[in-house]
Amino acid sequence: MNRKLSLLQRTLFASLLSIGLLPAAHAYPWTSTGSTGTPDEDALPTDVAPGKITMNMPYATLKNSQASMFATIRYNVTAVFDTSYNFTPYLQMRFLDSGTTTQVYAVLRAYNTTTGVSRTLATLDSNSFPASAAYQTQTACSPNNQWINDFVNEVYYVDVTLSRTSTTGSAAVAALRVNECLW
């Protein structure tokens, strides 16, 4: 009996060890630099107005040319995740929000290509954190167990809106990440 138990213990240990060495699904995050997004039309230069943002690796920065302005940048989330299961995502952003007159607001969205229904999966608002003259990195998990990873029926993207209500203050995004939220 001791020999069987010992063999069973060794088999169980080997199984648990091998499972622990397998890469986890959340080990494959989607990432993007701020400068790789696609600005909405309202942020682009026209014949009568200059562009509202500067895209300079790795940053997307709101220009200081007007007192009150905003610009939206869209980031397409591509399928880099383990597709064997759906998961609750978190949204992480490295941003600059220098004061009370500026804001960086990010929304992770899902759009169902069959039904046309959009869902908000996670939001991250720079005004929820202390203003700083230095870049900071913050994370927000998806509330209400919103799921991601159905790239057959849905497309995923992050909208980042940079805004300012005066001529002073800086708003910028340097990096984004979507990964599995571990509670």
N, C-alpha and C positions, 0 to 999 in steps of 0.2 A: 504494500500500500504506500509506503514512504517513497518508493521508487516512482510510482505512478504520479503521486502528488508532486514530486520533484520535477518530473517530466512535464506535467501540466503547468507548474509554475514557470518553468523555463520557456515553454511554448507561449504562455500568456505574456511573459515579460518581452519575449522577442516580438510578438505581435504588437504590443503597446509601443515598443521602441520604434518599430518600423512605421507605425501610424504617426508617431510624433515627428518623424523625419520627413514625411511628405510635405510638400509646400501647401500652405493654407490658401484658400481662395482669396482671402483679403490681402495676400502678399503681392497682388498685381494691381496697384492703384492706377487710375488715370491721372495724368498731370499735364499742366500747360503753363507756359510763361505768360505774363500779362500782355506782351507784345504780339502774341500769335493769334489773338482774337480777331473777329471781324466787326469793325465799327458799324453801327446802324447809320442809315442815311443822314440822320440829324447831326452826326458828328463829323461827317466828311466835308472837305472844302467844296465851295461852289464858286460860280462866277462873281458873286457879290459878297461872300463871307469866307473867312479862312476856316480851316479845320479846327475842331475844338480839342483834339487830343494829339499827343505826341506818342508814337509807337517806337520805342528805342530799346532794344534788347536789354534786359528782359521786361522792361516796364511799359505800361500804358499809363500816361499821365495827363490829367486835365490841364489845359493851358491856362495861364493867368491873364488872358486877354480881355475878359469881360467880368463884370461884377457878379452877375447871376447867370449860371449856365449849368447844363448837365449833358452828359454823353453816355450812350449805352454801347457796350461791347459784348458780342455773343461768342461763346466758346462751344464748339461741337464736342460732345463727349463721345469718344469712340469705344468700341468693344474690345477692351483689354482685360476684362475680368474673366474669371473662371465661370464658364457658362453652365456649370452643372447645378447651380442653385441660385435663387434670387436672394438678395440681402438688403438690409436697411442701410442706406448710405449715410456718410457724413460728407460735409463740404468744408474744406479747409482753404483759407485764403491768406496770403501775405500781402498786406496793404499799407498804404500811408494815408492817414487821416489826421491832419495837423491841428484841428481845432473845432470849435462849435459851428463854424460857417461851412464846413466840408463834410462830405459823407461818401462812403463806398458801400454799396448795397448789392449783394450777390444772391441770385436765386437759381437753384438747381431745379430744372423742370423736365417733365416727361410729356411727350406728345404722342398720342396713339394714332398711328397712320391709318387705321381702319375706321375708328369712330370719330376722329377729329377732336377728341377730348384731351385737354391739357391738365396735368397735375403738378402741383408744387411739391417737391420732395424735401427740400431744405432751404433755409434762408440764413444769411449771415449779414448782419448790419454793423458797420464799424462804429456807429453811435452807441452800440451796446457795450463798448469798451472804452477805456480812457483814451483821450486824444494824445498823440505823441508826434514829435518832430522826427522820430525814427520809424522805420518799417516795423510792423509787428505781425505775428502769425496767430490766427485764431481759428477755431473749429466749431462747427455746429452739426449735431446729429439730426437726422430726420425725425420729426415728431410723428406720433400716431402710426409708427411702423410702416411707413411708405416704402414700397419695394422698388428695386431697380434690377435690371439685367434681363429684360425681355427685348432684346435687340431685333427680334423678328417682327414684333407688333408695335414697338415704340422707338422713338428717337429721343435722345437726351441731350440737353444743352444747359449751359450756365449763362445767364444774363448778368452782367456787372454794370451798374450805373454809378458813374462818378458825378458828384454834384458839388456846387459851391454857391453860396448866397451873397458873397462880397468879393472884393478884389484881392483880399488876402486869404491865405490858406492853401494847402496842397492836398490833392486827392489823387491817388494812384493805386494800381494793382500790379504786383510783381509776379505772383504765382498762384495757381489754383490746384487743388487735388480733390479727387473723389475716391473714397475707399469705403470699406465696410465699417459701420459703427459698432463698436464692441461696448456693450452696456456694462 
